Amino acid sequence: MYRISRIVVSAALTATVAACGGNAPTPVGGDSGAQKGKFGVFYLVSVARPVGGTIKTADGRLDCGTAGSGHDLCGPVSFDWGVPAVLSAYPDAGLLFQSWAGDCGSAVALSGCRLDTVVDGADKFVAAIFNPSDQLGHARIPSPAQHSPLFFDFVKQVPGTPQCTRCHGATYDGNASAPSCTACHAAAGKPDWLQDCTFCHGSPPTTVPHTPTSTTCSGCHPDTVLAGGTLKPGGKHMNGTADFSEASCGSCHGFPPATGAHLAHFGVTTADLATAAGSVSYGDLGTLETRFPGASPTSAPRAYAFGCGNCHPTDTGRHGDGTLDVDLSPGPAGSLKARNAPGAAFDAASRTCSGAYCHSSGNEVTPTFVTTPSWTSGATLGCAGCHGNPPRYLSGGPGTATANSHFGVNVYGDPWGHVAGLPAPSVGIYKHGGWYGGGSDASMVSCQTCHFDTTDPANTGPSGFYYLDTTLDLDGRSLGGLEGFFACAQCHVEGNPGAPARAGMVLPLRHVNGSRDVQFDARTSLPAFDGLPAAPDRPTKPYWFTVSYGAAEWDRTLVSWTRDPLGGTSGATAQFDLSAARYDPRTKSCTNVACHMSQGSTRFNPAGTGPVDPPLVPLQWGDTYYGNPWTCRKCHALDPSFAY
């Protein structure tokens, strides 16, 4: 009768554990009632066939596992009286051991289930529960030293810990399958355990930056604690994260602190953040773009908003420990901080940073890092302060991670690149305003032409339309070439209203966000202003070039003319926009860019007998201009028999 009652009790306990997410075991072994141990001589041990694992003894006499696994030794097995039987639980792949049940009912018996007859001499019945990590429950654990760590892991959302609210209810008041946590704590003298700060962590906690003279809890944790000291209903208490916000930061040192270059790195105001999709918290690694994902470059705040974690530790335990803690070591994958150099660091003596991706050339694989100005210098960085203006580094070849067509030198040492004016492959002999002494004219090609979402459209010259940056450095000597013939300072000087000097200016939304903003200028019309060619050659589209030759090299599907140069009239103006231009980041190539003349399209044939050349492949970033007919033909589709 005793043996049968123990099986019934064990089955009831197993059912209770299964209600907390456990898989119910299946008893095996035949008519256990017909097999009994002998008091003082031996006792029998039987196990319930588990689901999702195996129960074993070291001697192999018990080896009982999931049905069909081949582990079918489920007992009963006899053990000498007074000799312990030790059982171990082994989960199947993808599962974890949850708890023992029956005569070994403890979720903390991690060293195994130990059975003996010293205290309770009788035959034994054992079950083991296995479950996925997110469904682990536990048997009754009355000792706080045992269940408190599990509860704190649950609060911190540690993977693989028991989900307390699954069984004890959302308010911990218990349900049909688990007792009330509140009733148990009340019996121990803590009826308000969920409101009593000292129950879990002290008031204030003993960790930094908490001290007996700290501000009130609500000063740093406004989303958790009310000003009166009680918990905020529906707040962030016990949600697994440290509650810091821009308001809480301001209770101690300002948000951001009004020192050094903080405002240059986070100039977004609290009013702006009230409408932002992204939150701000301690250790935040966000950018302006992550906070305003639906904004356009001109509608977003005109200030950077780098999260504190990009320059400071992301570990709250290092906050407020009395030290100036600048941590530039590479951070989590996908963040800007992950792109920092392995040795990135802040020099406390000079108050400068080195190895930070935000202050680099931006290359994908081998960025060149620069040392920042002193934190308190008040210096304002221009384009050349990080990556050159235009970005200047030796190209690794077309389409490579280090490809560069911003600026370079050809085989003759002449500077070339995407700057100055059309057609502008060689800045050494051409500038906006025409060939030196050649009498032609052209629109400007600037950073805005290919990076329209990054440059500030308000930073224009007298035209009010074209982006103006006269700080361009077009000297080819730094790349092993010759001194450039084109220099903005030849015409643009301070005090000249027709050709003023002006530095570049960017909009922060797409700038320093970890990706390359190639967005062509999609404007399709050109307003009238002084300085344009006179009628009938005055252009009405943003990009134009006055020519009296070579009209057939332009792609007529992309370019229109103020007058037909093929009709024998000289001085016609080729004009176009870049609304159809596209950049493919996978291949680093451009298509439908009218500046490239016939590149990526069918060459115009004035005779109307079909194309002279087949469509050419898109021009890849990093393709160089060498100044010979075969390479010119890549863009201009020149006749290879043309005599130079």
C-alpha positions in Angstrom: 0.0 0.0 0.0 2.9 2.4 0.8 4.5 1.7 -2.5 1.3 2.5 -4.4 0.7 5.7 -2.5 4.3 6.9 -3.2 3.7 6.4 -7.0 0.4 8.4 -6.7 2.1 11.2 -4.9 5.0 11.3 -7.4 2.5 11.3 -10.3 0.7 14.2 -8.8 3.9 16.1 -8.3 5.0 15.4 -11.9 1.7 16.7 -13.2 2.1 19.9 -11.1 5.6 20.5 -12.6 4.3 19.7 -16.1 1.7 22.4 -15.6 4.6 24.9 -15.3 5.9 23.9 -18.7 7.2 20.4 -18.0 6.9 17.4 -20.3 5.0 14.6 -18.4 7.0 11.4 -18.0 5.6 8.0 -18.7 5.8 5.3 -16.0 7.3 2.0 -17.2 8.4 -1.3 -15.7 5.3 -3.5 -15.5 3.4 -4.2 -12.4 5.5 -2.3 -9.9 3.1 -3.3 -7.1 4.2 -6.9 -7.4 7.9 -6.0 -6.8 8.9 -4.8 -3.4 12.2 -4.3 -1.6 13.0 -6.0 1.7 13.4 -3.8 4.7 17.0 -3.8 6.0 18.2 -5.8 3.0 17.6 -4.0 -0.3 15.3 -1.4 -1.8 14.0 -0.9 -5.4 14.4 2.2 -7.6 12.2 2.8 -10.6 12.2 5.8 -13.0 9.5 7.2 -15.2 10.4 7.2 -18.9 11.3 10.9 -19.5 10.4 13.0 -22.5 13.4 14.9 -23.9 16.3 13.3 -22.0 17.8 10.3 -20.3 18.2 9.2 -16.6 21.2 7.1 -15.8 23.2 5.6 -12.9 27.0 5.3 -13.1 26.9 1.5 -13.2 24.5 1.6 -16.2 21.8 -0.5 -14.6 19.4 2.3 -14.9 19.5 3.9 -18.4 16.1 5.2 -19.2 15.4 7.7 -22.0 13.0 9.1 -24.5 10.9 6.5 -26.2 12.7 5.1 -29.3 16.1 6.3 -28.1 17.3 2.8 -27.2 17.6 3.7 -23.5 15.1 1.3 -22.1 16.5 0.2 -18.7 13.9 2.0 -16.5 13.9 -0.5 -13.6 13.0 -1.4 -11.0 16.6 -2.0 -9.9 17.6 -3.2 -6.5 20.2 -1.4 -4.3 21.7 -2.7 -1.0 20.1 -1.2 2.1 22.1 1.8 3.2 23.9 2.2 -0.1 23.0 5.4 -1.9 21.7 5.4 -5.5 22.8 8.4 -7.5 21.0 9.2 -10.7 22.0 11.8 -13.4 19.9 13.6 -16.0 21.0 14.2 -19.5 18.9 16.3 -21.8 18.4 15.6 -25.5 19.8 18.0 -28.1 18.1 21.4 -27.9 16.6 20.9 -24.4 17.7 21.6 -20.9 17.2 19.7 -17.6 14.5 21.5 -15.6 14.0 19.5 -12.4 13.6 16.2 -10.6 10.3 14.9 -9.4 9.1 12.1 -7.2 11.5 11.0 -4.4 14.1 13.5 -5.7 12.1 16.6 -6.0 14.5 19.5 -6.3 15.4 21.9 -9.1 18.8 22.6 -7.4 20.0 19.0 -7.2 22.4 19.8 -10.0 25.0 17.2 -8.9 22.3 14.5 -9.4 19.5 12.8 -7.6 20.8 11.0 -4.5 18.6 8.3 -2.9 19.2 6.4 0.2 17.4 4.7 3.1 18.9 6.5 6.1 16.0 8.9 6.6 13.2 7.3 4.6 13.5 3.6 4.1 11.3 2.6 1.2 11.3 1.8 -2.5 12.0 4.9 -4.7 10.3 6.4 -7.7 12.0 9.2 -9.7 11.1 11.4 -12.6 13.1 14.0 -14.5 11.7 17.0 -16.4 13.3 18.4 -19.6 12.2 21.5 -21.5 13.3 24.3 -23.9 15.2 27.1 -22.2 12.3 29.5 -22.5 9.9 27.1 -20.8 11.9 26.0 -17.8 9.9 25.8 -14.5 11.2 24.4 -11.2 10.1 22.3 -8.3 9.5 23.9 -4.9 12.6 25.8 -3.7 11.9 27.3 -0.3 15.4 28.6 0.3 16.0 32.3 -0.8 19.6 31.4 -1.4 18.4 28.9 -4.1 15.6 30.7 -5.8 16.6 34.4 -5.5 19.4 34.0 -8.1 17.0 32.4 -10.5 14.5 35.2 -9.9 17.1 37.9 -10.5 18.2 36.2 -13.7 14.5 36.2 -14.8 14.3 40.0 -14.1 17.5 40.6 -16.1 16.1 38.5 -18.9 19.0 36.0 -18.9 18.4 33.4 -21.5 17.5 29.9 -20.2 16.2 30.9 -16.8 12.7 30.0 -15.4 9.9 32.2 -16.5 8.5 33.0 -13.1 5.3 34.7 -14.3 4.3 31.6 -16.3 3.3 29.8 -13.2 3.1 32.4 -10.4 1.1 34.9 -12.4 1.8 38.4 -13.8 1.5 39.9 -10.2 3.2 36.9 -8.5 -0.1 36.1 -6.6 0.0 32.5 -7.7 -2.4 30.4 -9.7 -3.7 26.8 -9.8 -0.2 25.4 -10.6 2.0 27.5 -8.3 1.7 29.2 -4.9 1.6 33.0 -4.3 5.1 34.6 -4.0 3.5 37.5 -2.1 1.9 35.2 0.5 5.2 33.4 1.1 7.1 36.7 1.5 4.4 38.1 3.7 4.8 35.1 6.1 8.5 36.0 6.2 7.8 39.6 7.2 8.0 41.3 3.8 4.4 41.8 2.6 5.4 44.7 0.4 8.3 43.0 -1.2 7.7 44.5 -4.6 7.7 48.1 -3.2 10.4 47.6 -0.7 13.7 48.7 -2.2 15.8 47.0 0.5 14.2 43.6 -0.3 16.4 43.2 -3.4 19.2 45.8 -3.7 19.3 48.2 -0.8 18.3 51.8 -0.6 20.4 53.2 -2.1 22.2 50.2 -3.7 25.8 49.8 -2.6 27.1 49.9 -6.2 28.5 53.0 -7.9 27.4 55.7 -8.4 24.9 55.2 -5.5 26.1 56.7 -2.2 24.3 57.7 1.0 24.3 61.3 -0.4 22.9 60.5 -3.8 20.0 62.4 -5.3 16.6 61.0 -4.8 15.9 57.8 -6.9 13.5 59.7 -9.2 16.3 62.1 -10.2 18.2 59.3 -12.0 15.3 56.9 -12.6 12.3 59.1 -13.5 10.6 56.3 -15.5 10.8 53.9 -12.5 10.3 55.9 -9.3 8.0 58.8 -8.6 9.2 62.0 -6.8 7.7 60.7 -3.6 9.8 57.6 -3.7 7.1 55.1 -4.7 7.3 53.0 -7.9 5.8 54.5 -11.0 2.7 52.5 -12.1 3.5 50.9 -15.5 7.1 52.1 -15.2 10.4 50.4 -15.9 10.9 48.6 -12.6 12.1 45.0 -13.0 12.2 45.0 -16.8 15.8 43.9 -17.1 17.3 47.3 -18.1 18.8 50.2 -16.2 16.5 53.2 -16.4 18.4 56.2 -17.5 17.0 58.9 -19.8 18.0 62.3 -21.0 16.1 63.8 -18.1 17.8 61.6 -15.5 21.3 62.4 -16.9 20.5 66.1 -16.5 20.0 65.7 -12.8 23.7 65.4 -12.2 25.7 66.9 -15.0 23.6 68.1 -17.9 22.5 66.3 -21.0 24.9 66.5 -22.7 27.3 68.1 -20.2 28.0 71.8 -21.2 31.7 71.1 -21.4 34.2 70.6 -24.2 32.8 69.4 -27.5 29.8 67.5 -26.1 27.4 69.8 -27.9 29.2 69.1 -31.2 28.6 65.4 -30.8 25.1 65.7 -29.3 23.4 68.9 -30.2 19.8 67.6 -30.4 17.6 69.2 -27.8 15.2 67.4 -25.5 12.3 69.0 -27.4 13.6 67.4 -30.6 13.9 64.0 -28.8 10.3 64.2 -27.7 9.3 63.4 -31.3 12.2 61.0 -32.0 11.5 57.3 -32.6 14.8 56.2 -31.0 15.3 56.5 -27.2 18.3 57.8 -25.4 19.8 55.9 -22.5 23.0 55.1 -20.8 25.4 53.2 -23.1 23.3 54.2 -26.1 25.1 53.6 -29.5 22.6 55.4 -31.7 23.0 58.1 -34.3 20.8 60.9 -35.5 19.5 58.6 -38.3 18.4 55.9 -35.8 16.5 58.4 -33.8 14.7 60.0 -36.8 14.4 57.1 -39.3 11.6 58.7 -41.2 13.1 62.1 -41.5 14.6 63.7 -44.6 18.1 65.3 -44.4 16.5 68.8 -44.3 13.6 68.0 -41.9 15.8 66.2 -39.3 17.5 68.3 -36.6 20.6 70.0 -37.9 22.8 68.6 -35.2 24.6 65.3 -34.5 23.1 63.0 -31.9 25.7 60.3 -31.2 24.7 58.1 -28.2 26.9 58.3 -25.1 28.0 54.7 -25.6 30.0 55.7 -28.7 32.6 57.4 -26.6 31.9 56.1 -23.0 31.4 52.6 -21.6 28.2 50.8 -22.2 28.4 49.1 -18.8 26.4 50.9 -16.2 28.7 49.6 -13.5 31.4 51.9 -14.7 29.2 55.0 -14.5 29.8 57.4 -11.7 32.8 55.8 -10.2 34.7 59.1 -9.9 36.9 58.7 -13.0 36.7 60.3 -16.4 35.9 57.1 -18.3 36.3 57.4 -22.1 36.1 54.0 -23.7 36.8 53.9 -27.5 37.5 50.2 -27.7 35.6 48.5 -30.6 32.0 48.0 -29.6 29.2 45.6 -30.6 28.8 44.5 -34.2 26.7 46.8 -36.3 27.5 49.9 -34.3 29.8 52.8 -35.3 32.0 51.9 -32.4 32.6 48.4 -33.9 34.5 50.2 -36.7 37.0 51.8 -34.3 40.7 50.8 -34.5 41.7 48.1 -32.0 43.9 50.6 -30.2 41.4 53.5 -30.3 41.9 55.6 -27.1 41.5 59.0 -25.5 44.7 60.8 -24.4 43.9 62.5 -21.1 47.0 64.7 -21.3 46.3 66.2 -24.7 42.5 65.5 -24.5 42.5 64.1 -28.0 41.0 60.9 -29.5 42.7 58.6 -31.9 41.5 55.5 -33.8 37.8 56.6 -33.8 35.9 55.6 -36.9 33.9 58.9 -36.8 37.2 60.7 -37.4 38.6 58.7 -40.3 38.7 58.4 -44.1 35.7 56.1 -43.9 37.3 53.3 -46.0 35.5 50.0 -45.7 38.5 47.9 -44.9 41.6 50.1 -44.2 40.4 53.4 -43.0 42.9 56.1 -42.2 42.3 57.5 -38.7 43.1 61.0 -37.7 43.8 62.4 -34.2 41.1 64.9 -33.2 41.6 68.4 -32.0 41.8 68.8 -28.2 38.4 68.3 -26.6 38.5 71.9 -25.2 40.1 73.6 -28.2 36.9 74.9 -29.6 38.2 73.9 -33.1 35.6 73.3 -35.8 36.5 70.5 -38.2 36.0 70.9 -41.9 35.8 68.2 -44.6 39.6 67.9 -44.7 39.7 67.3 -40.9 38.8 63.6 -41.3 38.9 62.4 -44.9 40.3 65.0 -47.2 38.4 67.4 -49.4 37.9 65.7 -51.8 38.7 62.4 -50.0 42.2 61.5 -51.1 43.8 58.1 -50.8 45.4 55.8 -53.3 42.8 53.8 -55.2 43.0 50.0 -54.8 41.4 49.5 -58.3 37.9 49.5 -59.8 35.2 48.1 -57.5 37.6 47.3 -54.6 37.0 48.2 -51.0 39.6 50.9 -51.4 38.6 52.2 -54.8 38.7 56.0 -55.2 37.6 58.2 -58.0 37.2 61.4 -55.9 40.7 62.6 -56.8 43.8 61.0 -58.2 46.7 61.4 -60.7 47.0 59.8 -64.1 50.0 58.1 -65.6 51.4 61.5 -66.5 51.1 62.8 -63.0 48.1 65.1 -63.9 45.3 65.4 -61.3 41.9 64.1 -62.2 38.6 63.3 -60.5 35.0 64.2 -59.9 35.4 67.9 -59.2 35.5 71.3 -60.9 33.4 71.5 -64.1 32.2 69.4 -67.0 33.5 67.3 -68.6 36.0 67.3 -65.7 38.0 64.0 -65.9 41.2 66.1 -65.6 41.0 69.0 -63.2 44.5 69.9 -64.2 43.3 71.5 -67.5 39.7 72.2 -66.9 37.6 74.1 -64.5 34.0 75.3 -64.3 34.1 78.3 -66.6 35.8 76.4 -69.4 39.1 75.3 -70.8 41.9 77.6 -69.9 41.8 80.0 -72.8 39.3 77.7 -74.6 36.3 79.9 -74.5 33.8 77.2 -73.3 31.7 77.2 -70.2 30.2 74.6 -67.9 28.3 74.0 -64.7 30.0 73.1 -61.5 30.5 69.5 -60.4 30.7 69.4 -56.6 30.2 67.1 -53.7 26.5 67.8 -53.9 26.3 66.3 -57.4 26.8 62.7 -56.0 26.1 63.2 -52.3 22.9 65.3 -52.4 21.6 63.9 -49.1 24.8 64.8 -47.2 25.7 68.3 -48.4 23.7 71.3 -47.2 21.7 72.7 -50.1 21.7 76.1 -48.5 25.5 76.3 -48.8 25.5 78.0 -52.2 27.4 80.7 -54.0 25.9 83.8 -55.7 23.7 81.6 -57.9 21.7 80.4 -55.0 21.6 77.1 -56.7 25.0 75.5 -56.9 26.8 74.2 -53.8 29.9 76.1 -53.1 33.1 74.8 -51.3 36.3 76.6 -52.2 38.4 74.7 -49.8 39.0 71.9 -52.3 42.6 70.6 -52.3 43.5 69.6 -55.9 47.2 69.4 -55.6 48.3 66.1 -56.9 51.7 66.0 -55.2 50.4 64.2 -52.1 49.5 61.2 -54.4 52.8 61.2 -56.3 51.7 63.5 -59.1 52.1 67.1 -60.1 50.9 70.3 -58.7 47.3 70.9 -59.8 46.6 73.8 -62.2 43.2 74.3 -60.9 42.8 76.0 -57.6 39.6 77.7 -56.3 41.6 80.5 -54.7 42.6 81.7 -58.2 39.2 83.2 -58.4 37.4 82.8 -55.1 38.7 85.2 -52.4 37.3 86.8 -49.4 35.4 90.0 -50.3 34.8 89.1 -53.9 30.9 89.1 -54.2 31.0 87.4 -57.6 33.4 84.6 -56.5 33.3 84.4 -52.7 35.3 82.0 -50.6 33.3 79.5 -48.6 33.9 76.2 -46.8 31.8 73.1 -47.3 28.8 72.2 -45.1 27.0 69.0 -44.4 23.6 67.9 -43.0 24.2 65.4 -40.2 21.4 62.9 -40.9 23.3 60.8 -43.5 26.8 62.0 -42.4 28.9 59.6 -40.2 26.3 56.9 -40.1 28.4 53.9 -41.1 27.1 53.8 -44.7 28.0 55.6 -47.9 25.5 58.1 -49.1 25.5 58.1 -52.9 22.5 60.1 -53.8 22.6 62.0 -57.2 21.2 65.5 -57.5 17.7 64.8 -58.8 16.8 68.4 -59.5 15.5 68.8 -63.1 15.3 72.6 -63.6 17.7 75.4 -63.4 16.6 78.9 -62.3 17.9 81.9 -64.2 20.7 83.9 -62.6 23.6 86.1 -63.7 26.5 84.3 -65.3 24.7 81.8 -67.4 25.4 81.7 -71.1 23.3 84.1 -73.1 20.3 83.1 -75.1 19.8 81.1 -77.2 22.4 78.9 -75.5 21.1 79.5 -71.9 20.5 76.1 -70.2 17.4 75.3 -68.3 18.7 72.0 -66.7 21.1 71.8 -63.8 24.1 70.5 -65.6 25.4 71.9 -68.9 28.4 72.3 -71.1 28.9 74.7 -74.0 30.6 72.9 -76.9 31.3 73.4 -80.6 32.6 69.9 -81.3 32.1 66.3 -80.3 28.3 66.4 -80.1 28.0 62.8 -81.3 29.8 61.6 -78.1 26.9 62.6 -75.9 24.1 60.2 -75.3 20.9 61.7 -76.8 18.7 59.7 -74.5 20.0 61.6 -71.5 21.2 64.9 -73.0 19.2 67.7 -74.8 20.6 70.7 -76.7 19.7 74.4 -76.7 20.6 74.3 -80.4 21.4 71.4 -82.7 25.2 71.3 -83.1 24.8 68.7 -85.8 23.1 71.3 -88.0 26.2 73.2 -88.4 25.5 75.8 -85.7 28.4 76.3 -83.3 28.1 77.2 -79.6 25.3 74.8 -78.7 24.9 73.9 -75.0 24.5 70.3 -73.9 22.2 70.1 -70.9 20.8 67.4 -68.7 19.8 66.4 -65.2 20.8 63.4 -63.1 17.3 62.2 -62.0 17.8 58.9 -63.9 21.4 58.3 -62.5 21.8 55.3 -60.3 24.6 53.8 -58.1 24.8 50.1 -57.4 26.7 49.6 -54.1 27.2 45.9 -54.8 29.3 46.5 -57.9 30.3 50.1 -57.1 29.2 51.2 -60.5 27.1 54.0 -62.0 24.6 53.9 -64.8 22.6 56.6 -66.7 25.0 59.3 -65.6 24.8 61.8 -68.4 28.2 63.3 -67.4 29.8 60.1 -68.6 28.5 60.7 -72.1 28.0 57.3 -73.7 29.1 55.3 -70.7 26.4 52.7 -69.9 24.2 53.4 -72.9 24.1 53.2 -76.7 26.2 55.8 -78.5 24.1 58.3 -80.5 24.6 57.7 -84.3 23.8 60.8 -86.3 23.4 58.8 -89.5 20.4 57.0 -88.0 21.7 53.6 -89.1 21.9 52.1 -85.6 24.5 52.3 -82.8 28.1 52.7 -83.7 29.2 50.8 -80.6 27.2 48.3 -78.4 26.1 49.5 -75.0 29.1 49.9 -72.7 29.4 48.4 -69.2 28.6 50.7 -66.3 31.5 52.8 -65.1 32.9 51.4 -61.9 34.1 53.5 -59.0 37.9 53.5 -59.1 38.2 53.4 -62.9 41.0 55.8 -63.7 41.5 58.3 -66.5 44.9 57.8 -68.2 44.7 60.3 -71.0 44.9 58.0 -74.0 42.3 57.2 -76.7 41.6 53.6 -75.5 40.8 54.7 -72.0 39.0 57.9 -73.1 36.8 55.6 -75.2 35.5 54.0 -72.0 33.6 57.2 -71.3 33.5 59.2 -74.5 33.1 56.4 -77.1 35.8 58.0 -79.3 36.8 56.5 -82.6 40.0 54.5 -81.9 41.4 55.6 -85.2 41.2 59.2 -84.2 44.7 60.8 -84.5 46.0 62.5 -81.4 
